[in-house]
Every structure is written in C-alpha cells, then in structure tokens.
Amino acid sequence: MNFPLEIDKMSEKVYTMGIIIDEIDLEYKGSIFLMEPPTSNTYVFDPESPTEMARLINQDRAVTQAMGGPLLGITDPSSLHNILDLGSGPGGWALDAALARPEADIEGVDISRTMVSYANARARTQQLPNASFGVMDLTQPLEFPDASFDLVSGRYLFPVLKRDVWSPFLSECTRVLRPGGILRLSESLNFGHTSSAAFNRLGSLIMQAFCQEGYGFSPDGLTFGVDHILPTLVRQQGYQPVQLMAHPIDFTAFSADTYHNVEIIGYQVKPRLIKLGLITSEAFDELLQQTLIDILSETFCGLGYLFTVLGHKPPAS
C-alpha cells in the first residue's frame, strides 16, 4: 500500500524545548493538521504533540544504536521485500530499515497525523523512496490485505495497546504476514534501574499508573507487564520457533537523551499521576526536579532493558 498525499508545500522549522528538531520541506494534505485525531486513540501521551515527537526522535536513535541496528536478529535480511512498522511515530526505525534494505518497501503506520506527515517528509529529504507512512489505528483491524509482508515490526507498543487488545492485535499481525514471515516486537521491561532513588521512585509511579489504567499484564505494577507474557501470546498465535533477545541500554552513555526523555515524560505524565491519587502536584515537582538533578550528577548510573520477541510464522503447507 502506498500512502499518497495531495501536495501543498511549506518550509517549516519544528521547535521543541527550545531546540530545532529539523528544517524540512513538508508536503502534506492541506487539511491534515486541521482534522480531529481519531477518538479511539489509546496512546498514553498526546500523539500530535511536537514535544512528544521530539522525544520519540531521540528515543528511536538511541534505542536503535543500543540494539545494534534496525534489523538485529533477522538471519537473512535479503529475504525481506515488504516490511511493516507498527506505531512508526516520526519514522526513525522505518527510515533506518529503508536505508539498510534499499531493495525492500517499508511502510509505517501510526495514529498521529503530525508524526506521519513528518516521517513522510523525512523520507523525501533523505531520498528514501522505498519508505512511506500512513495514519492507522492499531487497535482496529489493519487496513492491509492478507499475507502482505515478510516482516511485521513494532517497538514500544505497551503505551498504545491496553491488555484486552493484545490478542486481537497479534491476530492481525499474523493475518498480514506471509507464510514464513517474521513478527518482531520489542518492548521495555520497566522504567530502568539507576543509582537515583528519585528516578526509581518516578519510574515506580509511572508503572503503577500504567497498570491501573489497563496497560500491560503486571499483577502489581512493578513492571510494564508485557515481558513475561508476550512470548506466550505469540506462541498462541501459532508462531514457531519463538526467539527472545535482551538489549541493555546504558543510561549513562546516553545521559543527555535520558535527561530530556525523563523531563518530557515527567511533564506529560504528571496529570495522570495526580488524577490517580498516586502523588500530589507539589511532591511530583520536587521528585522530578531531584530526578533531573541526579541524572546530571557525575555519579549517576543506570540501565534500562528492552527485550525482543521474534516469532516465525510457519510456511504454507
């Protein structure tokens, strides 16, 4: 599927947190920024926020680097001709995959019109005609024919999919995969373990909030609650074999990214934590400030863990 756009050019600088993200020629459908976002959006943050987009751009870069590239774990990348990136955001992973596999067609889908427009613009400026992006709701049936892709990939879907949506979502992934295709999902274990008590406390509150609002399968809110059950859910869809990989992310090596990531997440998650009664506004401000101070400390150390589930759809009999 190609995602054509009616062309209306403008040159735009995207600013957030006082930093220019990029300067690009945006070609977009004239009404794209005026349309209301889908009411079924379940992403925990505002998917149309430029600030959130900036956070995801930095996160994509750091995580792909920490994982060793966009197609780590794929035994034969040359067998991939059609690739689908689910929850593609501003397009970081899909664009890296398009660069790594110029012979393949990469399609990314996301609920955010702003991020889809930005990703398409980046594909043009990076001269990657094999990458395209469109708006799609992952909680609904995917708008692709059966057996369309050799690889279906997704990262950080736990803030998008509530626990009752995972099984039908995986069924849709299986439907659009070709026989012998690969499902590749990478999710975060928790908020990370660090030398900062404030950081760890903030992460604990965020994971509790996710649990209370129906995300993940954690019985106690001590993790994001996807790591322990995802391999089983994938096997239940008939994938064999199912492989697991772990990816440690050294927060110390990405200290600037860690600082801005936590800062942006903090300001976005604050209203949810207060609404759930997990913390007061004043206590949260103190906690976030101490967390950011600790991250900048020379003694700060921390690790986050991303895990990947690789499921192989059986070949046609």
Number of C-alpha atoms within 10 A of each C-alpha: 13 12 13 12 14 10 11 11 12 11 10 11 13 17 14 15 12 7 9 11 17 13 13 16 16 21 18 22 15 13 9 14 13 9 9 8 16 13 6 11 17 18 16 16 14 15 20 16 14 17 19 20 22 24 22 19 17 17 18 22 15 18 19 16 12 16 19 11 15 21 18 13 17 14 8 8 15 10 13 18 16 18 25 25 24 24 24 30 28 30 30 22 24 31 26 19 22 23 19 14 19 14 13 20 22 30 25 30 26 22 26 26 26 21 27 27 25 24 25 27 21 23 22 18 14 11 11 18 14 21 28 27 30 22 19 20 19 24 19 12 14 17 12 13 11 14 14 19 26 22 25 25 23 19 20 15 20 22 16 21 20 19 17 13 14 22 15 14 17 16 16 19 25 25 18 21 25 21 18 16 24 25 24 23 22 22 22 22 18 20 22 20 16 19 14 20 14 20 24 17 14 19 20 18 18 25 22 21 22 23 22 15 14 14 26 27 21 21 11 12 20 17 24 27 24 22 22 13 12 21 19 12 16 25 15 13 16 15 22 15 12 18 14 14 13 15 16 14 19 18 21 18 14 14 17 13 17 21 17 17 17 20 16 15 15 22 12 16 15 18 15 16 20 15 12 13 10 15 17 14 14 8 11 19 15 11 19 20 15 15 22 19 15 20 24 14 11 8 10 15 17 19 15 16 16 21 19 23 20 23 25 23 23 15 9 7 4
